[in-house]
Amino acid sequence: ALVVLALCLSVCTGVALSSEYPKTVTDSAGREVTIQMPVERIIILNTDGAEAARLLGAADKVVGVTDSITKKSYYFPEFQDREVIGTWKEFDYERIGEIAMEDSDTIVPNIIVIAYTYTDRPYGVFAVEEGLAPFEKIAALGLDFYKQETLKDEITELGAILEREEAAQDYCSWCEEKEEAVVNVVEGLEPPKVYIQGSDKGGLGALSTYGEGSALNDLCRMAGGDNIAKDLAEYPKVDWEWVIDQNPDVIVKIKSVKELGWNDTSELEEVIDEITGRPGAENISAVKNDRVYVCYYGMHFGADSVVGLTYWARLFHPSVDLDPEEVYREYLERMGLEYPEGRIF
């Protein structure tokens, strides 16, 4: 049984589970990456990757981060003293090279850089690979850690690379248990039509939402909802008139905040009032039935996205027997963090 399990993990993740080096792995961007020796140092370019490393108990290996990680001091207290190598979308490759060389003239290849898989963005792994070209021996891995459908495979892959297989398997088993709980209770229920409201900085003529291939489209489907933008591009812009025509049963506004959730409802009530006060909003089913919600952005992406999944299932199907607060409590305990009593998510 153990041999079969090892073979299954190798096939599913593309990771050679032997302890021999160099070893070649296939990342989520479909790139074959050679790792020369056991990984002792990690540079992480986004919060989702930082969350994964911390979850696997590899925080001590992290030697460089972006400012988006240090800004989340409540989530990543141990990363506050790490070298900052840029913002979430612009990186200082010279500084990465200096960190990799550790005041010597050569780079010991026990270091990896973790980036998103995007092919056409400056913060994607293909652009990162190009930026690191002047520095030999720095392996760049494309791992997203924010899509529910690929999250467990990526955690398993990183766990194998960092020799944290047991921690990876423990998390994946827990996550799968919570996912199955959601899928089982929403099975057979009529899915409400859902509009996921992202940024509204473009005004009512260019509202951000989430279409086919996006993490939140997958989350909506798993939670028993029917995303009205599911047939659109991954991150489309829509106008408010289109939303009215689609007549969603539920509106979910994703909102960021610098802390872990909110202390009071005043800011959230203002957001809901803005949405329900838009021209023609009174004709939308979600507005008529008081089913307009604001949700904490952070619990929808990354290793804690199963928390957002559980909350959404309760919002879409209020009668189901799920406890999203308890799921969040368990997740934060896994991260070594205390659940913030009284916060609103």
ROPAGU-634034 format. One line per field, with one value per residue: x, y, z of N, C-alpha, C in turn; residue number from 1. Coordinates in steps of 0.1 Angstrom, whole numbers. Layout:
residues N
n.u: c(X, ...) .
n.v: c(Y, ...) .
n.w: c(Z, ...) .
ca.u: c(X, ...) .
ca.v: c(Y, ...) .
ca.w: c(Z, ...) .
c.u: c(X, ...) .
c.v: c(Y, ...) .
c.w: c(Z, ...) .
seq: c(NUM, ...) .
This chain:
residues 345
n.u: c(8, 20, 39, 23, 10, 32, 39, 15, 16, 39, 31, 9, 19, 42, 66, 98, 102, 125, 155, 177, 199, 209, 174, 144, 115, 81, 65, 34, 31, 37, 64, 96, 117, 149, 163, 191, 202, 193, 168, 174, 169, 144, 129, 101, 74, 48, 18, 3, 21, 38, 20, 17, 43, 46, 26, 36, 56, 80, 90, 114, 131, 127, 141, 138, 112, 82, 69, 42, 39, 51, 34, 13, 13, 0, -6, 19, 40, 67, 80, 86, 112, 125, 144, 133, 123, 110, 78, 44, 42, 65, 99, 131, 156, 184, 188, 178, 197, 219, 212, 211, 238, 250, 271, 293, 312, 298, 268, 253, 234, 211, 187, 154, 130, 97, 69, 39, 20, 15, 17, 19, 24, 42, 48, 47, 59, 74, 83, 98, 117, 131, 141, 158, 178, 205, 217, 230, 219, 197, 167, 135, 102, 69, 41, 9, -11, -36, -59, -87, -89, -64, -48, -42, -25, -4, 5, 13, 34, 52, 57, 71, 94, 105, 110, 89, 69, 51, 37, 25, 7, -9, -22, -35, -53, -69, -80, -93, -113, -129, -137, -152, -172, -186, -193, -210, -232, -244, -251, -275, -291, -308, -289, -282, -282, -253, -236, -204, -188, -160, -134, -145, -135, -134, -159, -195, -196, -175, -171, -153, -152, -154, -145, -146, -122, -111, -101, -123, -145, -144, -146, -172, -188, -182, -193, -219, -231, -242, -223, -228, -211, -197, -192, -177, -146, -115, -110, -131, -145, -175, -207, -230, -256, -257, -255, -279, -296, -290, -299, -291, -294, -279, -255, -221, -197, -163, -139, -110, -90, -67, -63, -72, -101, -130, -137, -162, -194, -199, -184, -188, -216, -218, -207, -226, -249, -241, -241, -268, -280, -276, -286, -315, -311, -331, -346, -334, -331, -314, -312, -338, -344, -326, -300, -273, -239, -209, -176, -146, -117, -93, -98, -104, -85, -55, -41, -61, -85, -105, -119, -133, -148, -165, -179, -192, -209, -227, -239, -251, -268, -285, -297, -280, -259, -233, -202, -186, -170, -157, -142, -124, -112, -99, -81, -64, -53, -37, -18, -5, -17, -39, -74, -92, -113, -146, -142, -153, -161) .
n.v: c(-12, 12, 15, 18, 42, 60, 59, 69, 95, 105, 104, 121, 146, 151, 151, 137, 114, 104, 106, 114, 136, 156, 165, 164, 183, 189, 219, 239, 254, 239, 236, 220, 217, 217, 207, 211, 203, 195, 217, 246, 273, 297, 320, 340, 352, 360, 362, 339, 318, 322, 315, 288, 278, 284, 269, 243, 242, 253, 279, 288, 285, 305, 332, 356, 379, 395, 429, 427, 405, 411, 431, 418, 413, 401, 375, 366, 367, 359, 365, 392, 402, 395, 398, 422, 420, 435, 445, 431, 428, 437, 430, 430, 419, 420, 422, 398, 381, 389, 380, 352, 347, 352, 370, 359, 348, 331, 312, 290, 263, 257, 270, 282, 300, 310, 316, 330, 312, 327, 334, 357, 380, 404, 394, 367, 333, 329, 354, 359, 339, 349, 373, 363, 352, 362, 352, 323, 290, 295, 282, 286, 283, 277, 279, 282, 281, 291, 282, 262, 237, 229, 232, 212, 194, 211, 218, 193, 188, 209, 201, 177, 187, 202, 184, 179, 161, 147, 168, 180, 160, 158, 183, 182, 160, 170, 193, 181, 167, 188, 200, 179, 178, 201, 197, 174, 183, 203, 189, 182, 203, 233, 254, 288, 318, 336, 366, 377, 403, 421, 445, 478, 500, 510, 521, 519, 510, 493, 469, 447, 411, 375, 350, 321, 297, 311, 313, 319, 313, 286, 281, 290, 272, 248, 254, 252, 271, 291, 308, 338, 348, 327, 319, 338, 356, 349, 370, 391, 424, 439, 456, 474, 473, 449, 431, 436, 426, 399, 392, 382, 358, 360, 383, 387, 405, 409, 419, 437, 440, 455, 441, 410, 403, 422, 447, 459, 464, 487, 497, 477, 478, 502, 495, 476, 493, 509, 492, 482, 506, 513, 523, 508, 486, 477, 460, 436, 402, 394, 418, 424, 403, 406, 395, 403, 403, 410, 399, 388, 392, 377, 351, 336, 329, 310, 287, 287, 288, 270, 278, 301, 287, 272, 292, 304, 283, 283, 308, 306, 285, 286, 267, 245, 223, 235, 248, 274, 291, 275, 259, 279, 285, 260, 260, 283, 275, 254, 270, 280, 302, 323, 322, 351, 363, 376, 390, 399, 383) .
n.w: c(0, 8, -12, -35, -28, -28, -55, -66, -56, -68, -95, -95, -87, -101, -89, -82, -58, -47, -27, -41, -58, -87, -90, -110, -113, -122, -125, -118, -140, -160, -165, -166, -139, -126, -96, -78, -53, -18, -7, 11, 13, 7, -15, -16, -35, -32, -11, -10, -15, 7, 28, 23, 27, 54, 65, 61, 79, 72, 76, 86, 65, 47, 32, 18, 9, -4, -1, 3, 19, 43, 51, 61, 90, 111, 101, 92, 113, 118, 95, 94, 97, 75, 44, 21, -12, -31, -45, -47, -74, -87, -88, -73, -88, -87, -60, -52, -63, -48, -22, -28, -32, -8, 2, -11, -40, -56, -62, -41, -50, -33, -32, -39, -59, -55, -74, -90, -117, -140, -174, -188, -173, -154, -129, -130, -133, -157, -165, -142, -144, -166, -155, -136, -151, -154, -132, -123, -113, -96, -89, -103, -94, -105, -88, -76, -54, -49, -61, -56, -69, -76, -54, -33, -47, -53, -27, -19, -37, -30, -4, -8, -21, -1, 18, 36, 37, 54, 68, 47, 38, 60, 61, 36, 39, 59, 46, 24, 38, 48, 24, 13, 31, 25, -3, 0, 15, -2, -24, -48, -42, -53, -72, -64, -85, -88, -83, -83, -69, -76, -77, -79, -90, -116, -120, -126, -151, -156, -139, -119, -121, -118, -139, -161, -152, -132, -97, -79, -94, -95, -67, -62, -77, -63, -39, -43, -59, -88, -108, -124, -143, -153, -179, -191, -197, -178, -159, -162, -172, -164, -170, -149, -158, -172, -150, -138, -157, -156, -132, -104, -76, -54, -42, -38, -24, -26, -4, 7, 37, 60, 84, 101, 91, 103, 129, 134, 119, 105, 82, 64, 61, 48, 23, 14, 13, -8, -30, -30, -35, -61, -94, -105, -88, -71, -85, -86, -76, -55, -40, -34, -16, 5, 2, -1, 3, 21, 20, 36, 19, 22, 30, 8, -10, -14, 11, 30, 16, 18, 39, 30, 11, 28, 41, 19, 10, 31, 28, 3, 7, 33, 51, 54, 73, 84, 98, 94, 110, 128, 111, 102, 126, 132, 110, 115, 138, 128, 116, 137, 149, 168, 169, 160, 182, 180, 156, 123, 94) .
ca.u: c(0, 28, 45, 12, 8, 43, 38, 4, 21, 48, 24, 0, 26, 54, 78, 105, 102, 137, 164, 189, 200, 198, 161, 136, 101, 72, 57, 21, 31, 42, 79, 105, 127, 159, 167, 204, 205, 182, 164, 176, 165, 133, 124, 86, 70, 34, 13, -2, 33, 42, 11, 20, 56, 44, 18, 44, 66, 93, 92, 128, 139, 124, 151, 134, 98, 78, 63, 28, 39, 55, 23, 3, 21, -9, -5, 33, 49, 81, 86, 88, 126, 132, 148, 122, 129, 101, 63, 38, 43, 78, 109, 145, 164, 198, 188, 176, 210, 228, 208, 215, 252, 254, 284, 304, 312, 291, 256, 251, 221, 201, 177, 144, 121, 83, 61, 27, 23, 11, 26, 19, 24, 56, 50, 45, 72, 81, 90, 108, 128, 139, 148, 169, 187, 219, 222, 229, 217, 185, 156, 122, 90, 55, 31, -1, -16, -48, -70, -91, -88, -50, -42, -36, -14, 8, 10, 20, 46, 62, 61, 81, 106, 111, 111, 79, 58, 41, 29, 17, -3, -18, -30, -44, -63, -79, -87, -102, -124, -137, -143, -162, -184, -194, -199, -220, -244, -250, -254, -289, -298, -309, -279, -286, -274, -244, -227, -192, -183, -146, -131, -155, -127, -137, -172, -205, -194, -163, -170, -145, -158, -145, -151, -141, -107, -107, -103, -136, -155, -143, -151, -186, -194, -181, -201, -233, -237, -241, -217, -234, -200, -189, -189, -169, -131, -111, -112, -138, -152, -189, -214, -241, -268, -256, -258, -294, -302, -287, -308, -286, -301, -270, -244, -210, -187, -150, -133, -97, -88, -54, -63, -78, -115, -134, -141, -176, -201, -202, -178, -195, -229, -217, -205, -239, -257, -237, -246, -282, -285, -273, -298, -321, -308, -343, -352, -326, -336, -305, -315, -352, -344, -315, -289, -261, -230, -195, -168, -132, -109, -82, -101, -109, -73, -45, -44, -73, -96, -116, -127, -142, -157, -175, -188, -201, -220, -237, -245, -259, -278, -285, -302, -271, -253, -218, -197, -173, -161, -149, -132, -114, -105, -90, -70, -55, -45, -26, -8, 0, -23, -51, -86, -96, -127, -153, -140, -163, -156) .
ca.v: c(0, 24, 17, 23, 56, 67, 60, 78, 109, 108, 107, 133, 159, 153, 151, 125, 113, 98, 116, 116, 149, 166, 159, 173, 184, 197, 229, 241, 261, 229, 237, 211, 225, 209, 211, 206, 198, 198, 232, 252, 287, 300, 334, 338, 364, 363, 358, 325, 310, 323, 308, 274, 275, 284, 257, 232, 243, 257, 293, 291, 284, 317, 343, 368, 381, 408, 437, 422, 395, 418, 439, 409, 409, 392, 362, 362, 374, 355, 370, 406, 406, 389, 407, 425, 421, 442, 445, 419, 427, 442, 424, 435, 407, 422, 419, 383, 375, 391, 370, 339, 345, 353, 376, 352, 351, 321, 308, 276, 260, 252, 280, 283, 312, 306, 327, 325, 306, 335, 334, 370, 391, 406, 387, 353, 326, 330, 367, 357, 331, 358, 382, 356, 346, 366, 345, 308, 281, 298, 276, 293, 274, 283, 273, 292, 279, 299, 276, 251, 225, 225, 235, 201, 189, 220, 216, 180, 190, 217, 193, 168, 194, 207, 172, 181, 153, 144, 180, 182, 150, 161, 194, 178, 152, 180, 201, 172, 164, 200, 201, 168, 182, 211, 191, 165, 190, 211, 181, 180, 216, 242, 265, 302, 325, 344, 376, 379, 416, 424, 459, 487, 513, 514, 526, 509, 505, 484, 462, 434, 399, 363, 341, 307, 295, 318, 306, 321, 306, 272, 281, 292, 260, 238, 258, 250, 283, 292, 321, 344, 351, 315, 317, 349, 354, 346, 382, 401, 436, 439, 468, 472, 469, 434, 424, 437, 416, 385, 390, 372, 356, 363, 391, 386, 415, 405, 432, 435, 448, 453, 432, 398, 406, 436, 448, 462, 463, 500, 498, 467, 483, 512, 488, 470, 504, 514, 482, 482, 519, 516, 524, 495, 475, 473, 450, 424, 393, 394, 430, 422, 393, 409, 385, 410, 401, 414, 388, 391, 387, 368, 337, 330, 325, 304, 274, 289, 291, 261, 286, 308, 278, 268, 304, 306, 273, 287, 320, 301, 275, 289, 256, 234, 222, 237, 257, 280, 297, 264, 256, 289, 283, 249, 264, 292, 266, 248, 280, 285, 315, 323, 327, 364, 363, 388, 396, 397, 378) .
ca.w: c(0, 8, -25, -43, -24, -33, -69, -69, -53, -79, -108, -94, -85, -110, -80, -79, -43, -42, -21, -50, -65, -89, -93, -119, -110, -131, -117, -122, -153, -170, -167, -159, -132, -120, -83, -77, -40, -9, -6, 24, 13, -2, -17, -19, -42, -29, 2, -11, -13, 21, 36, 21, 34, 69, 68, 60, 89, 65, 77, 88, 52, 39, 33, 11, 7, -10, 10, 5, 29, 56, 55, 68, 102, 119, 95, 90, 123, 117, 82, 95, 96, 62, 33, 12, -25, -40, -42, -52, -89, -92, -80, -74, -91, -82, -45, -51, -66, -36, -12, -32, -31, 6, 4, -18, -55, -63, -56, -37, -55, -24, -31, -49, -59, -57, -81, -97, -129, -151, -186, -195, -163, -149, -116, -133, -132, -169, -164, -131, -149, -174, -146, -129, -161, -152, -120, -125, -101, -88, -95, -101, -95, -107, -79, -73, -41, -46, -67, -48, -76, -77, -41, -26, -55, -51, -13, -19, -44, -22, 7, -13, -24, 11, 27, 46, 32, 64, 70, 35, 37, 71, 56, 24, 44, 66, 36, 17, 47, 48, 10, 11, 39, 17, -15, 4, 20, -12, -35, -51, -39, -64, -71, -67, -94, -79, -89, -75, -72, -73, -77, -86, -93, -130, -121, -129, -165, -157, -126, -120, -116, -119, -149, -163, -150, -120, -84, -73, -102, -90, -54, -63, -81, -53, -28, -47, -66, -102, -111, -137, -152, -155, -194, -195, -195, -164, -150, -171, -167, -168, -165, -139, -165, -174, -137, -136, -167, -151, -120, -95, -64, -43, -46, -29, -26, -20, 1, 14, 49, 65, 95, 99, 93, 107, 143, 134, 107, 98, 69, 56, 58, 37, 10, 10, 9, -21, -40, -31, -39, -75, -103, -109, -79, -65, -94, -85, -66, -43, -33, -28, -5, 15, 1, -6, 14, 20, 25, 38, 7, 25, 32, -5, -18, -5, 18, 38, 8, 22, 48, 22, 5, 37, 43, 7, 10, 41, 23, -8, 12, 47, 59, 55, 86, 83, 108, 88, 120, 134, 101, 103, 139, 130, 101, 122, 148, 120, 113, 149, 152, 176, 162, 166, 187, 178, 143, 113, 81) .
c.u: c(9, 35, 35, 10, 20, 43, 27, 9, 30, 41, 16, 7, 37, 67, 85, 108, 115, 145, 176, 188, 210, 185, 153, 121, 94, 63, 43, 20, 35, 56, 86, 116, 136, 164, 180, 207, 193, 180, 165, 171, 154, 131, 110, 81, 55, 29, 8, 10, 38, 33, 14, 33, 54, 36, 26, 55, 80, 96, 106, 137, 137, 134, 148, 119, 95, 71, 48, 28, 42, 43, 12, 10, 13, -8, 9, 42, 63, 88, 89, 103, 133, 135, 136, 128, 120, 86, 57, 39, 56, 89, 123, 154, 179, 198, 186, 190, 220, 225, 212, 230, 258, 268, 296, 303, 304, 278, 255, 236, 211, 190, 167, 136, 107, 75, 48, 30, 20, 21, 28, 19, 38, 58, 48, 59, 80, 89, 101, 120, 137, 147, 159, 180, 202, 225, 220, 225, 206, 173, 143, 111, 77, 45, 22, -6, -29, -61, -74, -88, -74, -42, -35, -25, -2, 14, 18, 34, 57, 66, 72, 95, 113, 113, 101, 66, 47, 31, 20, 5, -13, -27, -40, -55, -74, -87, -97, -115, -134, -144, -154, -175, -193, -201, -211, -233, -251, -255, -270, -297, -297, -299, -284, -277, -266, -236, -216, -186, -169, -144, -142, -148, -130, -151, -182, -204, -183, -161, -162, -153, -149, -152, -145, -126, -103, -109, -117, -147, -156, -149, -166, -193, -193, -190, -216, -239, -235, -236, -223, -224, -192, -185, -181, -154, -128, -114, -118, -142, -166, -196, -226, -254, -268, -259, -273, -301, -301, -295, -303, -294, -293, -259, -234, -200, -174, -143, -120, -98, -74, -53, -70, -93, -117, -138, -156, -181, -203, -196, -185, -209, -229, -215, -218, -249, -254, -242, -261, -288, -282, -286, -303, -319, -321, -350, -345, -330, -328, -308, -329, -352, -333, -304, -277, -251, -216, -186, -153, -124, -99, -85, -106, -97, -63, -49, -56, -85, -108, -125, -138, -152, -169, -185, -198, -212, -231, -245, -255, -270, -278, -290, -291, -264, -238, -214, -184, -164, -152, -139, -120, -105, -94, -78, -60, -47, -34, -15, -1, -5, -36, -63, -90, -110, -133, -151, -151, -157, -165) .
c.v: c(12, 26, 23, 38, 64, 69, 69, 93, 114, 112, 119, 146, 162, 154, 138, 124, 107, 110, 119, 130, 148, 158, 169, 172, 191, 206, 230, 249, 251, 229, 226, 219, 215, 215, 204, 198, 201, 213, 236, 266, 289, 315, 333, 352, 368, 357, 343, 315, 310, 315, 293, 270, 275, 272, 244, 232, 246, 272, 297, 291, 297, 328, 356, 368, 394, 416, 433, 412, 402, 427, 431, 404, 400, 377, 357, 369, 371, 360, 385, 411, 400, 400, 409, 428, 427, 441, 432, 417, 432, 437, 430, 422, 408, 418, 404, 376, 377, 382, 356, 336, 346, 358, 368, 355, 341, 318, 293, 273, 253, 262, 279, 296, 307, 318, 321, 320, 314, 335, 348, 382, 392, 399, 372, 346, 327, 343, 366, 350, 340, 368, 376, 350, 350, 358, 330, 301, 285, 292, 284, 283, 281, 274, 284, 292, 287, 293, 263, 238, 220, 226, 223, 195, 198, 219, 203, 181, 198, 209, 183, 175, 198, 196, 174, 173, 150, 156, 183, 173, 153, 172, 189, 169, 161, 188, 193, 169, 176, 202, 191, 172, 192, 204, 182, 172, 198, 202, 179, 193, 225, 253, 279, 308, 336, 354, 379, 393, 418, 439, 467, 501, 518, 520, 515, 504, 495, 477, 449, 423, 387, 353, 327, 306, 302, 310, 307, 315, 291, 271, 282, 279, 249, 241, 257, 263, 283, 306, 326, 347, 339, 313, 328, 346, 353, 358, 393, 414, 436, 452, 464, 467, 454, 426, 424, 426, 402, 382, 380, 370, 360, 372, 390, 396, 411, 418, 429, 444, 445, 443, 419, 400, 420, 435, 451, 462, 476, 501, 488, 472, 494, 506, 483, 481, 509, 505, 483, 495, 523, 516, 510, 483, 469, 462, 436, 415, 393, 406, 429, 413, 394, 398, 391, 409, 407, 404, 392, 384, 376, 354, 330, 325, 320, 292, 275, 291, 281, 268, 294, 299, 274, 280, 306, 296, 277, 299, 315, 293, 276, 277, 245, 235, 223, 248, 264, 286, 286, 259, 266, 288, 271, 252, 273, 284, 259, 257, 285, 298, 313, 328, 340, 365, 377, 395, 391, 393, 378) .
c.w: c(0, -5, -35, -41, -29, -48, -73, -67, -64, -92, -107, -93, -94, -102, -79, -64, -38, -36, -29, -57, -76, -93, -101, -115, -121, -123, -124, -135, -164, -173, -160, -152, -125, -106, -80, -64, -30, -7, 9, 25, 3, -3, -22, -24, -40, -16, 2, -9, 1, 30, 35, 28, 49, 73, 69, 70, 83, 66, 79, 76, 44, 42, 26, 8, 0, 1, 12, 17, 43, 60, 63, 81, 111, 114, 94, 100, 121, 104, 83, 94, 84, 52, 24, -2, -35, -35, -48, -67, -95, -82, -83, -76, -87, -67, -43, -53, -54, -25, -15, -30, -17, 8, -2, -33, -63, -55, -53, -41, -46, -22, -42, -48, -63, -63, -86, -111, -141, -162, -191, -186, -157, -136, -118, -134, -145, -169, -153, -136, -158, -166, -139, -138, -159, -140, -122, -111, -92, -95, -92, -103, -96, -99, -74, -59, -38, -53, -60, -55, -77, -64, -35, -34, -53, -37, -12, -26, -36, -10, 4, -15, -11, 22, 39, 42, 42, 67, 59, 34, 48, 67, 45, 29, 51, 56, 28, 25, 47, 35, 9, 20, 32, 5, -11, 8, 9, -24, -36, -48, -51, -62, -73, -77, -86, -87, -79, -78, -67, -71, -84, -90, -107, -131, -125, -143, -167, -143, -128, -114, -119, -128, -150, -160, -137, -107, -78, -81, -97, -76, -53, -67, -70, -41, -31, -53, -81, -106, -125, -147, -156, -170, -199, -193, -181, -155, -159, -164, -172, -163, -157, -146, -168, -162, -135, -145, -162, -139, -110, -82, -52, -49, -35, -33, -19, -16, 9, 27, 54, 76, 91, 102, 98, 122, 144, 120, 99, 84, 59, 52, 47, 23, 5, 6, -5, -32, -41, -35, -54, -83, -107, -99, -73, -73, -93, -74, -53, -34, -26, -16, 5, 14, -6, 6, 11, 26, 25, 26, 11, 27, 20, -13, -9, 2, 27, 30, 11, 32, 41, 15, 15, 40, 31, 7, 20, 36, 12, -3, 28, 56, 61, 69, 84, 93, 103, 99, 126, 124, 101, 116, 138, 121, 108, 132, 140, 117, 125, 153, 160, 167, 168, 170, 184, 164, 133, 100, 70) .
seq: c(1, 2, 3, 4, 5, 6, 7, 8, 9, 10, 11, 12, 13, 14, 15, 16, 17, 18, 19, 20, 21, 22, 23, 24, 25, 26, 27, 28, 29, 30, 31, 32, 33, 34, 35, 36, 37, 38, 39, 40, 41, 42, 43, 44, 45, 46, 47, 48, 49, 50, 51, 52, 53, 54, 55, 56, 57, 58, 59, 60, 61, 62, 63, 64, 65, 66, 67, 68, 69, 70, 71, 72, 73, 74, 75, 76, 77, 78, 79, 80, 81, 82, 83, 84, 85, 86, 87, 88, 89, 90, 91, 92, 93, 94, 95, 96, 97, 98, 99, 100, 101, 102, 103, 104, 105, 106, 107, 108, 109, 110, 111, 112, 113, 114, 115, 116, 117, 118, 119, 120, 121, 122, 123, 124, 125, 126, 127, 128, 129, 130, 131, 132, 133, 134, 135, 136, 137, 138, 139, 140, 141, 142, 143, 144, 145, 146, 147, 148, 149, 150, 151, 152, 153, 154, 155, 156, 157, 158, 159, 160, 161, 162, 163, 164, 165, 166, 167, 168, 169, 170, 171, 172, 173, 174, 175, 176, 177, 178, 179, 180, 181, 182, 183, 184, 185, 186, 187, 188, 189, 190, 191, 192, 193, 194, 195, 196, 197, 198, 199, 200, 201, 202, 203, 204, 205, 206, 207, 208, 209, 210, 211, 212, 213, 214, 215, 216, 217, 218, 219, 220, 221, 222, 223, 224, 225, 226, 227, 228, 229, 230, 231, 232, 233, 234, 235, 236, 237, 238, 239, 240, 241, 242, 243, 244, 245, 246, 247, 248, 249, 250, 251, 252, 253, 254, 255, 256, 257, 258, 259, 260, 261, 262, 263, 264, 265, 266, 267, 268, 269, 270, 271, 272, 273, 274, 275, 276, 277, 278, 279, 280, 281, 282, 283, 284, 285, 286, 287, 288, 289, 290, 291, 292, 293, 294, 295, 296, 297, 298, 299, 300, 301, 302, 303, 304, 305, 306, 307, 308, 309, 310, 311, 312, 313, 314, 315, 316, 317, 318, 319, 320, 321, 322, 323, 324, 325, 326, 327, 328, 329, 330, 331, 332, 333, 334, 335, 336, 337, 338, 339, 340, 341, 342, 343, 344, 345) .
